[in-house]
Amino acid sequence: MTWLDWRDGQWMLGDGSVRRLAERAGQTPFYVVDRRRVTERVQAVRQVLPPGVRLYYAVKANPMPALLGHLAGLVDGMDVASGGELNAALNAGCAPADVCFAGPGKTELELRQAVAAGALLHVESLREVRLLGELARSWGLSPALGPRVALRVNPDFELRSAGMRMGGGAQVFGVDAEQVPTVLAEVAREGLRFEGFHVYAGSQILKAEVLVSAFERTLDMLRGWAQQCPAPVLSVNVGGGWGIPYHAGETPLDIQAVGQAMGRLWPALQQVWPQAHMTVELGRYLVGEAGAYVCRVLERKESRGQVFVVTDGGMHHHLAAAGHFGQLIRRPYPVALAGAAPGGPTERVNVVGPLCTPMDTLAQQVELPRAEPGDLVVVFQSGAYGASASPQRFLSHPAPAEILL
């Protein structure tokens, strides 16, 4: 809740009062993202990354068009995972050559879109390699002008402390490490423009030593294929996974330690591939803490000794805050009531939404001032995996508004 301030007798988010922002949005519920905080986070990451390391934004975290337009001028490129996200990145002003396209189930239409745009495709199967070869031949593309590809690898190690494991073991993502030589040979036979590798082992990591270990093991693994690559490696995308604290007791990631490790480890791989650059793709870390979700209290109910604060927002807009977006343990995001001065009495309440399911709970047994109808509830850490990651059509309630400060 670091950007909620009590000033002049009202709660402020950024430079505007919560109530004024609700008027600006024209409705509740709504999402608000502070572009100044996004800019500051990008700058903080830039300061710790070694010179020459590229910073990409993972569009899946938050594809709000206004936000993409702002980020297009701050980052070096964008990572997309669908044809829709590809168009969104290009419409925001990202150069086609600076878009990379990952995902385990790309359709033939999406492959055609990416090749036509000139994006870098992170291929994840022999099927994709062969479809791209057929496409290049049908379009009469020479190898020098053919599809740009990097091979996404499912590594032979796991990050057990990651919020979600994206590599290691049996995965739908990428090509198993032991199959990489076979797929590299197929890339060469199909005449594709091989540019490098993509390895993304896990997400929502808060321990620097876990990320450092992933870098070490990734670079060691890639060096083993140095003699089997069909062309000089130009790009090594080490994914993201930088986490943010959501719950009490979590410690922010030490990005200084992560950056120092990159600066120590990367030169060894550059000796093998001197033309290569490293790419880090971050989504949640760049925008998650810059956003909030605001909903309005409809009523206060008591049931057998518990208080329920019923709002007009809920899991249909913010599935992650309700604990149903891959979380193994359901814990509340930080919440605040923008209707009472700080320092007053509080009570233990459940903040719930209007849906007819017990899953529609934004916070269980949290301490808040007494809520009255019309008060505004603010859910923090909501800049990533919010509206676009939620079942908005469930029960046909209105969609939330989204604004960029």
C-alpha positions in Angstrom: 0.0 0.0 0.0 3.0 2.3 -0.5 1.2 4.7 -2.8 -2.0 5.3 -0.8 -1.6 8.6 1.1 -3.8 10.5 3.5 -3.7 14.2 2.5 -6.0 17.1 3.0 -8.6 14.9 4.7 -8.9 12.3 1.9 -7.1 9.2 0.6 -4.9 9.8 -2.4 -3.7 7.4 -5.1 -0.8 9.1 -6.9 -1.8 12.7 -7.3 -5.6 12.2 -7.2 -8.1 11.3 -4.5 -9.6 7.9 -4.7 -13.1 9.4 -4.9 -12.0 11.8 -7.7 -10.5 8.9 -9.6 -13.8 7.0 -9.3 -15.6 10.0 -10.9 -13.0 10.1 -13.6 -13.4 6.4 -14.4 -17.2 7.0 -14.6 -18.0 3.9 -12.6 -16.9 1.3 -10.1 -15.2 -1.1 -10.2 -12.2 0.2 -12.0 -8.4 -0.4 -12.4 -5.9 2.4 -12.2 -2.3 2.2 -13.2 0.2 5.0 -12.4 2.5 5.6 -15.4 5.0 7.4 -13.2 5.5 4.4 -11.0 5.8 2.2 -14.1 8.5 4.5 -15.5 10.4 4.5 -12.1 10.3 0.7 -12.0 11.7 0.4 -15.6 14.5 2.9 -14.7 15.3 0.9 -11.5 15.6 -2.3 -13.6 17.8 -0.6 -16.2 20.2 0.6 -13.5 20.9 -3.0 -12.3 21.1 -4.7 -15.7 24.5 -5.1 -17.3 25.2 -2.9 -20.3 23.7 -4.3 -23.5 21.1 -6.5 -21.8 17.7 -5.9 -23.4 14.5 -5.3 -21.4 11.3 -6.6 -22.9 7.8 -6.2 -21.5 5.6 -9.3 -21.3 2.3 -8.1 -22.7 0.3 -10.9 -21.0 0.8 -9.2 -17.6 -1.4 -6.2 -18.6 -2.3 -5.5 -22.3 -4.2 -2.2 -21.6 -3.6 -0.2 -24.8 -2.7 3.0 -23.0 -0.2 1.2 -20.9 1.4 -0.5 -23.9 1.7 2.9 -25.6 3.5 4.2 -22.6 5.8 1.2 -22.3 6.7 1.2 -26.0 8.9 4.2 -25.4 10.6 2.7 -22.3 11.5 -0.9 -23.1 13.5 -2.5 -25.9 10.7 -4.8 -27.1 7.7 -6.8 -26.2 7.0 -10.5 -25.6 3.6 -11.6 -26.9 1.7 -14.9 -26.7 -1.1 -14.6 -29.3 -2.0 -12.9 -32.5 -4.1 -10.4 -30.6 -1.2 -9.5 -28.4 1.1 -9.2 -31.5 -1.3 -6.7 -33.0 -1.6 -4.8 -29.7 2.2 -4.5 -29.4 2.6 -3.3 -33.0 -0.3 -0.8 -32.6 1.4 0.6 -29.5 4.4 1.5 -31.5 6.8 -1.5 -30.8 9.0 -2.2 -33.8 8.2 -5.5 -35.4 11.8 -6.7 -35.2 11.6 -6.1 -31.4 8.6 -8.4 -30.8 9.1 -12.0 -29.8 6.2 -14.5 -29.9 6.0 -17.4 -27.5 3.4 -20.0 -26.7 2.9 -23.7 -27.0 -0.2 -23.7 -29.3 0.4 -21.2 -32.0 -2.1 -21.5 -34.8 -1.1 -21.5 -38.5 -2.7 -18.1 -38.8 -0.7 -16.7 -35.9 2.5 -18.1 -37.5 1.6 -16.4 -40.7 0.9 -13.1 -38.8 4.3 -13.2 -37.1 6.2 -14.0 -40.2 4.4 -11.2 -42.1 5.2 -8.7 -39.4 8.9 -9.8 -39.0 8.6 -10.8 -35.4 10.9 -13.4 -33.8 9.1 -16.6 -33.2 10.0 -18.7 -30.2 9.3 -22.1 -31.7 8.2 -24.8 -29.2 7.8 -28.0 -31.3 8.8 -29.8 -34.5 5.3 -29.0 -35.8 5.9 -25.3 -35.6 9.3 -25.7 -37.4 7.8 -27.6 -40.2 4.8 -25.3 -40.6 7.2 -22.4 -40.9 9.3 -24.2 -43.5 6.2 -24.9 -45.6 5.1 -21.2 -45.2 8.5 -20.0 -46.3 8.4 -22.2 -49.4 4.8 -21.2 -50.3 5.7 -17.5 -50.0 9.0 -18.0 -52.0 11.1 -16.7 -49.1 14.8 -17.2 -49.4 16.7 -18.4 -46.2 18.0 -14.9 -45.8 14.5 -13.5 -45.7 12.7 -16.4 -44.1 11.0 -16.8 -40.7 13.1 -15.6 -37.7 13.1 -18.3 -35.0 14.6 -18.9 -31.6 14.2 -22.3 -29.9 12.3 -22.3 -26.6 13.9 -24.9 -24.4 12.2 -26.9 -21.6 15.3 -27.2 -19.3 16.4 -30.3 -17.5 16.1 -28.5 -14.1 13.1 -27.1 -12.0 12.8 -24.0 -9.9 10.9 -25.5 -7.0 10.3 -22.2 -5.2 8.7 -20.5 -8.3 5.1 -19.4 -8.0 4.5 -21.2 -11.3 7.0 -23.7 -12.8 7.4 -23.0 -16.5 10.2 -25.5 -17.1 11.7 -28.8 -15.9 9.9 -32.1 -15.8 7.1 -32.8 -18.2 5.9 -29.5 -19.7 3.8 -28.3 -22.6 6.2 -25.3 -22.9 9.2 -25.6 -25.2 11.3 -28.4 -26.5 12.7 -30.8 -23.9 16.5 -30.2 -23.5 17.3 -33.8 -24.7 15.4 -33.1 -28.0 17.2 -29.8 -28.8 19.8 -31.3 -31.2 17.1 -33.0 -33.3 15.0 -29.8 -33.5 18.1 -27.6 -34.3 18.9 -30.0 -37.2 15.3 -29.6 -38.4 15.5 -25.8 -38.3 18.5 -26.0 -40.6 16.8 -28.4 -43.0 13.7 -26.1 -43.2 15.9 -23.1 -44.0 14.7 -21.0 -41.1 16.6 -18.0 -39.8 17.9 -19.4 -36.5 18.7 -16.6 -34.0 19.0 -18.1 -30.6 17.3 -19.6 -27.5 14.5 -18.9 -25.1 14.5 -20.4 -21.6 11.8 -19.5 -19.0 11.9 -21.7 -16.0 9.4 -20.1 -13.5 7.5 -17.1 -12.4 6.9 -15.0 -9.3 10.3 -15.6 -7.8 11.2 -13.5 -4.8 14.6 -15.0 -3.9 17.6 -13.7 -5.8 19.6 -16.8 -5.3 16.9 -18.9 -7.1 17.1 -16.6 -10.2 20.9 -16.6 -10.1 20.9 -20.4 -10.0 18.6 -20.4 -13.0 20.9 -18.2 -15.0 23.9 -20.3 -14.1 22.2 -23.6 -15.1 20.6 -22.0 -18.2 23.9 -20.7 -19.6 25.7 -23.9 -18.8 23.0 -25.8 -20.7 23.2 -23.6 -23.8 26.9 -23.8 -24.0 26.5 -27.5 -24.6 24.8 -26.9 -28.0 27.4 -24.4 -29.3 28.6 -26.8 -32.1 25.1 -27.8 -33.1 23.5 -24.4 -33.8 22.8 -23.8 -37.5 23.8 -20.2 -37.4 25.6 -17.8 -35.0 23.5 -17.1 -31.9 22.2 -13.6 -31.8 19.7 -13.7 -28.9 19.5 -15.5 -25.6 16.2 -14.8 -23.9 16.4 -15.9 -20.2 12.8 -15.1 -19.5 11.6 -13.3 -16.5 10.0 -14.5 -13.3 11.0 -11.6 -11.1 8.3 -11.5 -8.4 6.7 -8.9 -6.3 5.5 -9.2 -2.7 1.7 -9.7 -2.4 1.3 -11.0 1.2 2.4 -10.2 4.7 5.9 -11.5 5.4 7.1 -11.5 1.8 10.3 -9.7 1.1 10.9 -7.8 -2.1 13.3 -9.3 -4.6 16.9 -8.1 -4.4 17.3 -7.0 -8.0 20.8 -5.6 -7.3 22.0 -9.1 -6.6 20.3 -10.4 -9.7 21.9 -7.8 -11.9 25.3 -8.4 -10.4 25.0 -12.1 -11.2 24.0 -11.4 -14.8 27.1 -9.1 -15.1 29.3 -11.9 -13.8 27.8 -14.8 -15.8 27.0 -13.3 -19.2 30.6 -12.6 -20.4 31.4 -16.3 -20.3 28.6 -17.0 -22.9 29.6 -14.0 -25.0 33.0 -15.7 -25.4 31.1 -18.5 -27.2 28.7 -16.3 -29.1 30.3 -12.8 -29.3 27.4 -11.5 -31.5 24.7 -12.4 -29.0 22.7 -10.2 -26.7 20.7 -11.2 -23.6 17.0 -10.4 -23.2 15.1 -10.3 -20.0 11.3 -10.2 -20.3 9.4 -8.8 -17.3 5.7 -8.2 -16.9 4.5 -8.4 -13.3 7.7 -6.8 -12.0 7.3 -3.7 -14.2 3.6 -3.0 -13.7 2.2 -5.1 -10.8 2.9 -2.7 -8.0 1.9 0.3 -10.1 -1.8 -0.7 -10.3 -4.8 -0.9 -8.0 -8.4 -2.2 -8.3 -11.1 -0.1 -6.7 -14.7 -1.2 -6.0 -17.6 0.2 -4.0 -19.2 -1.1 -0.8 -22.8 -2.1 -1.4 -23.6 -3.2 2.2 -22.2 -4.5 5.4 -23.7 -7.8 6.6 -23.2 -9.8 9.8 -23.6 -13.6 9.8 -23.0 -15.7 12.9 -20.3 -13.6 14.3 -18.6 -12.7 11.1 -18.8 -9.4 9.1 -19.1 -9.4 5.4 -18.4 -6.2 3.3 -20.2 -6.8 0.1 -18.8 -4.8 -2.9 -19.7 -4.4 -6.6 -16.3 -5.9 -7.6 -14.9 -9.4 -7.3 -13.4 -12.5 -8.9 -15.0 -11.8 -12.2 -12.7 -8.8 -12.5 -9.8 -9.8 -10.3 -9.4 -13.6 -10.3 -5.9 -13.4 -8.9 -6.9 -11.3 -5.8 -9.6 -13.9 -5.1 -6.9 -16.6 -5.0 -7.9 -18.5 -8.1 -5.1 -17.7 -10.6 -2.8 -20.6 -10.0 -2.2 -19.9 -6.3 -1.6 -22.9 -4.1 -2.4 -21.1 -0.9 -5.2 -18.5 -0.8 -4.0 -15.4 0.9 -5.4 -11.8 0.7 -3.8 -9.1 -1.4 -3.2 -5.8 0.6 -6.5 -3.9 0.8 -7.6 -0.6 2.3 -10.8 1.2 2.9 -10.8 4.7 1.3 -13.7 6.0 3.6 -12.1 6.5 7.0 -9.2 8.5 8.4 -6.1 6.5 9.4 -5.6 5.5 13.1 -9.2 4.8 14.0 -10.8 1.6 15.2 -10.9 -1.4 13.0 -12.8 -4.7 12.8 -12.1 -8.1 11.3 -14.1 -8.5 8.0 -14.4 -10.5 4.9 -14.4 -8.5 1.7 -16.6 -10.2 -0.9 -18.1 -9.6 -4.3 -21.7 -9.7 -5.7 -21.4 -13.1 -7.4 -23.5 -16.1 -6.2 -20.5 -18.3 -5.3 -18.4 -18.5 -2.2 -15.3 -18.3 -4.4 -16.1 -14.6 -4.8 -13.9 -13.4 -1.9 -11.3 -10.6 -2.3 -10.1 -10.8 1.3 -10.8 -13.0 4.3 -10.5 -11.9 7.9 -8.6 -8.7 7.4 -8.6 -5.7 9.6 -10.4 -2.6 8.2 -12.2 0.4 9.5 -15.9 0.0 9.7 -17.3 0.1 6.1 -20.5 1.7 5.1 -22.4 1.6 1.8 -20.7 3.9 -0.7 -17.2 3.6 0.7 -14.4 2.6 -1.7 -12.2 -0.5 -1.2 -8.8 -0.5 -2.8 -6.9 -3.7 -3.7 -3.2 -3.1 -4.2 -0.6 -5.0 -6.3 -3.2 -5.1 -9.1 -1.3 -3.8 -12.1 -0.7 -7.3 -13.5 -3.0 -10.2 -14.2 -6.1 -8.3 -13.5 -9.0 -7.6 -15.9 -7.5 -9.6 -18.8 -6.8 -12.6 -16.6 -10.4 -12.8 -15.1 -13.7 -14.4 -16.2 -15.4 -11.0 -16.9 -18.5 -12.6 -18.6 -19.3 -14.8 -15.6 -22.8 -13.9 -14.5 -22.9 -11.0 -17.0 -21.9 -8.2 -14.7 -20.5 -5.1 -16.3 -16.8 -5.0 -17.1 -14.4 -2.8 -15.1 -13.1 0.5 -16.4 -9.3 0.9 -16.8 -7.5 4.2 -16.5 -3.8 5.3 -16.7 -2.7 8.1 -14.5 
